[in-house]
Amino acid sequence: MTINLLDNNVCKESSEFKKISEMYKDTDKNVLKYKNSLLINGDALDKNTFDKEVFDLVITSPPYNVDIKYNSHQDDLTYEEYLNFSEKWMSNCFYWTKSQGRFCLNIPLDKNKGGQKSVGADLTILAQKIGWKYHSTIIWNEGNISRRTAWGSWLSATAPYVIAPVELIVVLYKDEWKKTNGSKVSDITKKEFMEWTNGLWTFNGESKKRIGHPAPFPIELPYRCIKLFSFIDDVVFDPFTGSGTTLIAANNTNRYSVGLEIDLKYCKLAKQRIINETGMLL
C-alpha cells in the first residue's frame, strides 16, 4: 500500500535540505515535502538513508522499550537487544550530523517494567562510546505522578519502588560545542534564555488521545531545544518522527526539518499535523 505524501509548497531551501529533498524527489518512498519540512517513510537503522554530515541538530524521543503497542516497532526487546538497537540508530545519527551538530535525546531516567534498569545512564554512556561528547542533562519535570501503579512493598521497607516522575533531555554534541557555522542568528529572548539554561524544565506531557499516537511528546520540548541550541535556517532532524511534533516546532521557528518514520500510519498522522499546525503560533 502506498500513499502520495509529496507536496511542493516549499520555501527557499538550505543547501543541505535541498540536497536531501532532491535525493528523495524521484524515489518510490513515501515523502512529504511541505514548506520547510521533509518527512520520509524510512528506517533510522538504515545508514544509507542520508549522506554524511547534513544535520545541525538532532532532537528525538526514541522508543523506551516499555511495551508500548506501536504499529511497526517491537517495544518489548530484551535489555541487551534494546541497547543494540539504540547503538545502531545513535551511530547513524552521529554519522549524519555535522561536526558542530548537537543532539537532544529525550529518554526516561530509569524504568522498572521488566526489571529495574538505569536507562538514562546506560544510553548516555552508550552515546559517548559511539563518539558523541557529553554537554549536560536537562531534567524534564513532567509531573505525571497519576500514571504510577507500582509501589513495591506497600508501607513497608521490604522492597519499596522509588520512581521519579521526570524524564531526561541529554544534550550531546559531535566534535565542537562552540557553534560558528550557520546563519549565526538566534531568536531566543532574554527571558527564555535565562529560564531555559536552568536545567530543570517544568511543563506537562502530551495527550495520547488528543494526538492519536501512543507516545507523543509535547511541542514545548523540541521548541525549547530548537531555540536554545540552533540558529535560524539550521536543519533539524528527528529519526523517530512519530506524530510530527519536532518538524512542526522547527517549521514554526524558521528552521528546516527532516524526519524519519518507519510506520506508514504515523506518517499519515504526522503529515496531517504538519499541514494543519505549521505556521501556528506556539
BALOBA-1460 file (C-alpha; in Angstrom, 3 decimals):
// residues 282
<rec num="1" residu="m" x="0.000" y="0.000" z="0.000"/>
<rec num="2" residu="t" x="1.343" y="3.450" z="-0.903"/>
<rec num="3" residu="i" x="0.180" y="6.977" z="-0.279"/>
<rec num="4" residu="n" x="1.095" y="10.177" z="-2.047"/>
<rec num="5" residu="l" x="2.639" y="12.469" z="0.537"/>
<rec num="6" residu="l" x="4.520" y="14.749" z="-1.847"/>
<rec num="7" residu="d" x="3.649" y="18.435" z="-1.692"/>
<rec num="8" residu="n" x="5.645" y="21.129" z="-3.491"/>
<rec num="9" residu="n" x="4.702" y="24.057" z="-1.246"/>
<rec num="10" residu="v" x="8.288" y="24.794" z="-0.212"/>
<rec num="11" residu="c" x="10.115" y="27.914" z="0.869"/>
<rec num="12" residu="k" x="13.704" y="28.796" z="-0.019"/>
<rec num="13" residu="e" x="15.873" y="25.831" z="0.899"/>
<rec num="14" residu="s" x="19.205" y="25.497" z="2.668"/>
<rec num="15" residu="s" x="21.825" y="23.619" z="0.657"/>
<rec num="16" residu="e" x="21.648" y="20.509" z="2.874"/>
<rec num="17" residu="f" x="17.855" y="20.500" z="2.900"/>
<rec num="18" residu="k" x="17.766" y="20.944" z="-0.866"/>
<rec num="19" residu="k" x="20.235" y="18.100" z="-1.341"/>
<rec num="20" residu="i" x="18.146" y="15.706" z="0.748"/>
<rec num="21" residu="s" x="14.943" y="16.846" z="-0.971"/>
<rec num="22" residu="e" x="16.452" y="16.176" z="-4.387"/>
<rec num="23" residu="m" x="17.671" y="12.760" z="-3.241"/>
<rec num="24" residu="y" x="14.099" y="11.693" z="-2.456"/>
<rec num="25" residu="k" x="12.323" y="13.574" z="-5.233"/>
<rec num="26" residu="d" x="12.070" y="10.657" z="-7.662"/>
<rec num="27" residu="t" x="12.195" y="7.698" z="-5.288"/>
<rec num="28" residu="d" x="9.378" y="5.271" z="-4.612"/>
<rec num="29" residu="k" x="9.470" y="6.153" z="-0.922"/>
<rec num="30" residu="n" x="6.552" y="7.997" z="0.648"/>
<rec num="31" residu="v" x="7.696" y="11.570" z="1.159"/>
<rec num="32" residu="l" x="6.016" y="14.724" z="2.372"/>
<rec num="33" residu="k" x="7.713" y="17.970" z="1.394"/>
<rec num="34" residu="y" x="5.767" y="20.850" z="2.873"/>
<rec num="35" residu="k" x="7.134" y="24.334" z="3.497"/>
<rec num="36" residu="n" x="10.464" y="23.754" z="5.296"/>
<rec num="37" residu="s" x="9.821" y="20.136" z="6.285"/>
<rec num="38" residu="l" x="10.662" y="16.820" z="4.697"/>
<rec num="39" residu="l" x="9.044" y="13.701" z="6.148"/>
<rec num="40" residu="i" x="10.302" y="10.341" z="4.889"/>
<rec num="41" residu="n" x="8.751" y="6.946" z="5.487"/>
<rec num="42" residu="g" x="12.055" y="5.269" z="6.359"/>
<rec num="43" residu="d" x="14.126" y="3.441" z="8.960"/>
<rec num="44" residu="a" x="16.606" y="5.100" z="11.345"/>
<rec num="45" residu="l" x="18.620" y="1.858" z="11.308"/>
<rec num="46" residu="d" x="19.500" y="2.280" z="7.612"/>
<rec num="47" residu="k" x="22.809" y="4.181" z="7.457"/>
<rec num="48" residu="n" x="22.413" y="4.788" z="3.727"/>
<rec num="49" residu="t" x="19.311" y="6.923" z="4.223"/>
<rec num="50" residu="f" x="21.359" y="10.158" z="4.204"/>
<rec num="51" residu="d" x="24.834" y="11.349" z="3.303"/>
<rec num="52" residu="k" x="27.415" y="12.175" z="5.938"/>
<rec num="53" residu="e" x="27.147" y="15.392" z="7.987"/>
<rec num="54" residu="v" x="23.909" y="17.058" z="6.864"/>
<rec num="55" residu="f" x="22.128" y="17.899" z="10.147"/>
<rec num="56" residu="d" x="22.744" y="20.726" z="12.636"/>
<rec num="57" residu="l" x="20.543" y="19.484" z="15.456"/>
<rec num="58" residu="v" x="19.036" y="16.096" z="16.258"/>
<rec num="59" residu="i" x="16.020" y="16.039" z="18.577"/>
<rec num="60" residu="t" x="14.188" y="12.840" z="19.325"/>
<rec num="61" residu="s" x="12.369" y="10.717" z="21.835"/>
<rec num="62" residu="p" x="13.117" y="7.119" z="20.813"/>
<rec num="63" residu="p" x="11.123" y="4.052" z="21.828"/>
<rec num="64" residu="y" x="11.566" y="3.434" z="25.567"/>
<rec num="65" residu="n" x="11.176" y="-0.358" z="25.396"/>
<rec num="66" residu="v" x="8.279" y="-0.378" z="27.849"/>
<rec num="67" residu="d" x="5.911" y="-2.478" z="25.730"/>
<rec num="68" residu="i" x="4.039" y="0.377" z="24.080"/>
<rec num="69" residu="k" x="1.878" y="-1.022" z="21.293"/>
<rec num="70" residu="y" x="3.369" y="0.641" z="18.226"/>
<rec num="71" residu="n" x="2.249" y="-0.447" z="14.774"/>
<rec num="72" residu="s" x="5.708" y="-1.176" z="13.354"/>
<rec num="73" residu="h" x="8.138" y="-1.468" z="16.259"/>
<rec num="74" residu="q" x="8.574" y="-4.180" z="18.856"/>
<rec num="75" residu="d" x="8.808" y="-2.351" z="22.171"/>
<rec num="76" residu="d" x="9.463" y="-5.313" z="24.452"/>
<rec num="77" residu="l" x="13.008" y="-6.297" z="23.481"/>
<rec num="78" residu="t" x="15.439" y="-7.783" z="25.966"/>
<rec num="79" residu="y" x="17.532" y="-5.036" z="27.505"/>
<rec num="80" residu="e" x="20.594" y="-6.189" z="25.567"/>
<rec num="81" residu="e" x="18.600" y="-6.087" z="22.318"/>
<rec num="82" residu="y" x="17.343" y="-2.612" z="23.208"/>
<rec num="83" residu="l" x="20.885" y="-1.343" z="23.784"/>
<rec num="84" residu="n" x="21.992" y="-2.843" z="20.458"/>
<rec num="85" residu="f" x="19.054" y="-1.146" z="18.716"/>
<rec num="86" residu="s" x="19.943" y="2.149" z="20.412"/>
<rec num="87" residu="e" x="23.588" y="1.878" z="19.409"/>
<rec num="88" residu="k" x="22.670" y="1.394" z="15.751"/>
<rec num="89" residu="w" x="20.392" y="4.377" z="15.394"/>
<rec num="90" residu="m" x="22.542" y="6.711" z="17.518"/>
<rec num="91" residu="s" x="25.581" y="5.708" z="15.435"/>
<rec num="92" residu="n" x="23.703" y="6.604" z="12.264"/>
<rec num="93" residu="c" x="22.700" y="9.975" z="13.711"/>
<rec num="94" residu="f" x="26.336" y="10.600" z="14.606"/>
<rec num="95" residu="y" x="27.335" y="9.858" z="11.007"/>
<rec num="96" residu="w" x="24.601" y="12.131" z="9.614"/>
<rec num="97" residu="t" x="25.327" y="15.083" z="11.937"/>
<rec num="98" residu="k" x="27.666" y="17.977" z="11.175"/>
<rec num="99" residu="s" x="30.896" y="18.488" z="13.115"/>
<rec num="100" residu="q" x="29.330" y="21.261" z="15.232"/>
<rec num="101" residu="g" x="25.990" y="19.480" z="15.459"/>
<rec num="102" residu="r" x="24.086" y="18.910" z="18.698"/>
<rec num="103" residu="f" x="21.914" y="16.020" z="19.874"/>
<rec num="104" residu="c" x="18.999" y="16.397" z="22.318"/>
<rec num="105" residu="l" x="17.986" y="12.930" z="23.492"/>
<rec num="106" residu="n" x="14.717" y="12.637" z="25.434"/>
<rec num="107" residu="i" x="14.769" y="9.398" z="27.433"/>
<rec num="108" residu="p" x="13.488" y="8.079" z="30.761"/>
<rec num="109" residu="l" x="15.629" y="8.406" z="33.868"/>
<rec num="110" residu="d" x="15.026" y="4.742" z="34.607"/>
<rec num="111" residu="k" x="12.355" y="2.072" z="34.303"/>
<rec num="112" residu="n" x="11.048" y="-0.773" z="36.417"/>
<rec num="113" residu="k" x="8.867" y="-2.618" z="33.927"/>
<rec num="114" residu="g" x="10.617" y="-5.916" z="33.287"/>
<rec num="115" residu="g" x="13.197" y="-5.168" z="35.974"/>
<rec num="116" residu="q" x="14.913" y="-2.015" z="37.200"/>
<rec num="117" residu="k" x="17.171" y="-0.504" z="34.544"/>
<rec num="118" residu="s" x="19.193" y="2.737" z="34.572"/>
<rec num="119" residu="v" x="18.107" y="3.695" z="31.051"/>
<rec num="120" residu="g" x="19.261" y="7.310" z="31.178"/>
<rec num="121" residu="a" x="22.743" y="6.449" z="32.427"/>
<rec num="122" residu="d" x="23.135" y="3.482" z="30.087"/>
<rec num="123" residu="l" x="22.123" y="5.363" z="26.926"/>
<rec num="124" residu="t" x="24.287" y="8.345" z="27.874"/>
<rec num="125" residu="i" x="27.312" y="6.080" z="28.278"/>
<rec num="126" residu="l" x="26.452" y="4.297" z="25.028"/>
<rec num="127" residu="a" x="26.197" y="7.600" z="23.130"/>
<rec num="128" residu="q" x="29.670" y="8.571" z="24.357"/>
<rec num="129" residu="k" x="31.028" y="5.174" z="23.309"/>
<rec num="130" residu="i" x="29.746" y="5.917" z="19.797"/>
<rec num="131" residu="g" x="31.582" y="9.251" z="19.747"/>
<rec num="132" residu="w" x="29.056" y="11.784" z="20.999"/>
<rec num="133" residu="k" x="30.503" y="14.185" z="23.564"/>
<rec num="134" residu="y" x="28.549" y="14.964" z="26.712"/>
<rec num="135" residu="h" x="27.480" y="18.517" z="27.483"/>
<rec num="136" residu="s" x="24.699" y="18.449" z="30.083"/>
<rec num="137" residu="t" x="21.401" y="16.907" z="31.140"/>
<rec num="138" residu="i" x="18.095" y="18.747" z="31.428"/>
<rec num="139" residu="i" x="15.581" y="17.310" z="33.875"/>
<rec num="140" residu="w" x="12.067" y="17.479" z="32.468"/>
<rec num="141" residu="n" x="9.617" y="17.586" z="35.348"/>
<rec num="142" residu="e" x="6.575" y="16.208" z="33.587"/>
<rec num="143" residu="g" x="4.721" y="15.926" z="36.885"/>
<rec num="144" residu="n" x="2.717" y="12.914" z="35.740"/>
<rec num="145" residu="i" x="2.536" y="11.051" z="39.034"/>
<rec num="146" residu="s" x="-1.002" y="9.807" z="38.246"/>
<rec num="147" residu="r" x="0.300" y="7.068" z="35.933"/>
<rec num="148" residu="r" x="2.089" y="5.375" z="38.818"/>
<rec num="149" residu="t" x="0.845" y="1.856" z="39.542"/>
<rec num="150" residu="a" x="3.863" y="0.074" z="41.058"/>
<rec num="151" residu="w" x="4.643" y="0.716" z="44.727"/>
<rec num="152" residu="g" x="6.519" y="-2.449" z="45.636"/>
<rec num="153" residu="s" x="6.074" y="-3.334" z="49.300"/>
<rec num="154" residu="w" x="3.268" y="-1.001" z="50.379"/>
<rec num="155" residu="l" x="4.083" y="0.863" z="53.612"/>
<rec num="156" residu="s" x="6.994" y="-1.478" z="54.227"/>
<rec num="157" residu="a" x="10.774" y="-1.322" z="53.882"/>
<rec num="158" residu="t" x="10.747" y="-4.862" z="52.496"/>
<rec num="159" residu="a" x="11.009" y="-3.888" z="48.814"/>
<rec num="160" residu="p" x="9.603" y="-0.419" z="48.002"/>
<rec num="161" residu="y" x="9.853" y="1.053" z="44.490"/>
<rec num="162" residu="v" x="11.200" y="4.610" z="44.171"/>
<rec num="163" residu="i" x="10.017" y="6.239" z="40.949"/>
<rec num="164" residu="a" x="10.807" y="9.830" z="39.956"/>
<rec num="165" residu="p" x="8.115" y="11.408" z="37.714"/>
<rec num="166" residu="v" x="10.739" y="13.010" z="35.459"/>
<rec num="167" residu="e" x="12.422" y="12.382" z="32.144"/>
<rec num="168" residu="l" x="15.823" y="13.427" z="30.812"/>
<rec num="169" residu="i" x="16.910" y="15.507" z="27.851"/>
<rec num="170" residu="v" x="20.564" y="14.571" z="27.441"/>
<rec num="171" residu="v" x="22.460" y="17.235" z="25.492"/>
<rec num="172" residu="l" x="25.357" y="15.901" z="23.430"/>
<rec num="173" residu="y" x="27.461" y="17.202" z="20.555"/>
<rec num="174" residu="k" x="29.668" y="15.756" z="17.839"/>
<rec num="175" residu="d" x="33.107" y="17.402" z="17.685"/>
<rec num="176" residu="e" x="32.889" y="21.020" z="18.860"/>
<rec num="177" residu="w" x="30.465" y="22.602" z="21.300"/>
<rec num="178" residu="k" x="31.032" y="26.180" z="20.151"/>
<rec num="179" residu="k" x="28.824" y="26.800" z="17.147"/>
<rec num="180" residu="t" x="30.328" y="29.061" z="14.498"/>
<rec num="181" residu="n" x="28.594" y="27.786" z="11.350"/>
<rec num="182" residu="g" x="25.130" y="28.501" z="10.025"/>
<rec num="183" residu="s" x="23.278" y="31.806" z="9.932"/>
<rec num="184" residu="k" x="24.507" y="32.782" z="13.425"/>
<rec num="185" residu="v" x="21.073" y="34.312" z="14.002"/>
<rec num="186" residu="s" x="19.379" y="33.367" z="17.276"/>
<rec num="187" residu="d" x="15.725" y="34.111" z="18.003"/>
<rec num="188" residu="i" x="15.679" y="33.315" z="21.709"/>
<rec num="189" residu="t" x="14.537" y="36.058" z="24.087"/>
<rec num="190" residu="k" x="16.370" y="37.125" z="27.234"/>
<rec num="191" residu="k" x="13.601" y="35.660" z="29.393"/>
<rec num="192" residu="e" x="13.670" y="32.354" z="27.533"/>
<rec num="193" residu="f" x="17.443" y="32.110" z="27.691"/>
<rec num="194" residu="m" x="17.568" y="32.762" z="31.427"/>
<rec num="195" residu="e" x="14.760" y="30.295" z="32.171"/>
<rec num="196" residu="w" x="15.845" y="27.518" z="29.810"/>
<rec num="197" residu="t" x="19.519" y="27.491" z="30.766"/>
<rec num="198" residu="n" x="18.240" y="26.407" z="34.156"/>
<rec num="199" residu="g" x="18.359" y="22.653" z="33.654"/>
<rec num="200" residu="l" x="15.037" y="21.934" z="35.359"/>
<rec num="201" residu="w" x="12.178" y="22.297" z="32.895"/>
<rec num="202" residu="t" x="8.594" y="22.004" z="34.088"/>
<rec num="203" residu="f" x="5.748" y="21.564" z="31.640"/>
<rec num="204" residu="n" x="3.064" y="18.972" z="31.017"/>
<rec num="205" residu="g" x="3.299" y="15.958" z="28.767"/>
<rec num="206" residu="e" x="1.111" y="15.424" z="25.709"/>
<rec num="207" residu="s" x="-2.203" y="13.591" z="25.473"/>
<rec num="208" residu="k" x="-2.161" y="10.326" z="23.522"/>
<rec num="209" residu="k" x="-5.874" y="10.695" z="22.864"/>
<rec num="210" residu="r" x="-5.599" y="14.250" z="21.558"/>
<rec num="211" residu="i" x="-2.727" y="13.454" z="19.190"/>
<rec num="212" residu="g" x="-3.701" y="9.919" z="18.202"/>
<rec num="213" residu="h" x="-0.273" y="8.413" z="18.801"/>
<rec num="214" residu="p" x="0.738" y="6.020" z="21.616"/>
<rec num="215" residu="a" x="3.764" y="8.041" z="22.761"/>
<rec num="216" residu="p" x="3.684" y="11.731" z="21.728"/>
<rec num="217" residu="f" x="5.838" y="14.381" z="23.334"/>
<rec num="218" residu="p" x="4.694" y="17.991" z="23.845"/>
<rec num="219" residu="i" x="5.729" y="20.612" z="21.307"/>
<rec num="220" residu="e" x="7.273" y="22.657" z="24.122"/>
<rec num="221" residu="l" x="10.157" y="20.165" z="24.319"/>
<rec num="222" residu="p" x="11.533" y="20.496" z="20.758"/>
<rec num="223" residu="y" x="10.550" y="24.178" z="20.699"/>
<rec num="224" residu="r" x="12.880" y="24.951" z="23.601"/>
<rec num="225" residu="c" x="15.688" y="22.749" z="22.290"/>
<rec num="226" residu="i" x="15.497" y="24.298" z="18.819"/>
<rec num="227" residu="k" x="15.606" y="27.896" z="20.045"/>
<rec num="228" residu="l" x="18.324" y="27.235" z="22.625"/>
<rec num="229" residu="f" x="20.670" y="25.033" z="20.588"/>
<rec num="230" residu="s" x="20.282" y="26.076" z="16.942"/>
<rec num="231" residu="f" x="20.310" y="29.105" z="14.660"/>
<rec num="232" residu="i" x="17.572" y="30.201" z="12.279"/>
<rec num="233" residu="d" x="17.806" y="28.229" z="8.986"/>
<rec num="234" residu="d" x="19.598" y="25.271" z="10.620"/>
<rec num="235" residu="v" x="18.459" y="21.772" z="9.644"/>
<rec num="236" residu="v" x="16.766" y="19.880" z="12.491"/>
<rec num="237" residu="f" x="16.386" y="16.089" z="12.339"/>
<rec num="238" residu="d" x="14.140" y="13.608" z="14.152"/>
<rec num="239" residu="p" x="14.832" y="9.902" z="13.422"/>
<rec num="240" residu="f" x="11.593" y="8.852" z="15.177"/>
<rec num="241" residu="t" x="9.144" y="11.442" z="13.896"/>
<rec num="242" residu="g" x="6.019" y="9.815" z="15.301"/>
<rec num="243" residu="s" x="3.224" y="12.371" z="15.111"/>
<rec num="244" residu="g" x="5.474" y="15.079" z="13.611"/>
<rec num="245" residu="t" x="5.960" y="17.322" z="16.640"/>
<rec num="246" residu="t" x="9.658" y="18.129" z="16.061"/>
<rec num="247" residu="l" x="9.032" y="19.059" z="12.424"/>
<rec num="248" residu="i" x="6.154" y="21.347" z="13.381"/>
<rec num="249" residu="a" x="8.271" y="23.105" z="16.026"/>
<rec num="250" residu="a" x="11.135" y="23.547" z="13.544"/>
<rec num="251" residu="n" x="8.866" y="24.996" z="10.860"/>
<rec num="252" residu="n" x="7.323" y="27.397" z="13.343"/>
<rec num="253" residu="t" x="10.752" y="28.689" z="14.405"/>
<rec num="254" residu="n" x="12.129" y="29.231" z="10.890"/>
<rec num="255" residu="r" x="14.307" y="26.141" z="10.747"/>
<rec num="256" residu="y" x="14.369" y="23.386" z="8.155"/>
<rec num="257" residu="s" x="13.480" y="19.908" z="9.319"/>
<rec num="258" residu="v" x="13.815" y="16.311" z="8.202"/>
<rec num="259" residu="g" x="12.030" y="13.407" z="9.848"/>
<rec num="260" residu="l" x="12.114" y="9.643" z="9.518"/>
<rec num="261" residu="e" x="9.150" y="7.497" z="10.473"/>
<rec num="262" residu="i" x="9.049" y="3.766" z="9.834"/>
<rec num="263" residu="d" x="5.285" y="3.368" z="10.205"/>
<rec num="264" residu="l" x="3.050" y="4.447" z="7.341"/>
<rec num="265" residu="k" x="0.052" y="5.115" z="9.585"/>
<rec num="266" residu="y" x="2.078" y="7.508" z="11.730"/>
<rec num="267" residu="c" x="3.413" y="9.159" z="8.568"/>
<rec num="268" residu="k" x="-0.174" y="9.934" z="7.602"/>
<rec num="269" residu="l" x="-0.849" y="11.342" z="11.075"/>
<rec num="270" residu="a" x="2.329" y="13.453" z="11.010"/>
<rec num="271" residu="k" x="1.522" y="14.685" z="7.508"/>
<rec num="272" residu="q" x="-1.876" y="15.991" z="8.587"/>
<rec num="273" residu="r" x="-0.490" y="17.633" z="11.721"/>
<rec num="274" residu="i" x="2.336" y="19.310" z="9.799"/>
<rec num="275" residu="i" x="-0.095" y="20.726" z="7.250"/>
<rec num="276" residu="n" x="-2.592" y="21.826" z="9.907"/>
<rec num="277" residu="e" x="-0.197" y="23.210" z="12.519"/>
<rec num="278" residu="t" x="2.687" y="24.677" z="10.532"/>
<rec num="279" residu="g" x="2.624" y="28.438" z="10.868"/>
<rec num="280" residu="m" x="0.644" y="28.403" z="14.095"/>
<rec num="281" residu="l" x="1.953" y="30.475" z="16.989"/>
<rec num="282" residu="l" x="3.248" y="28.344" z="19.859"/>
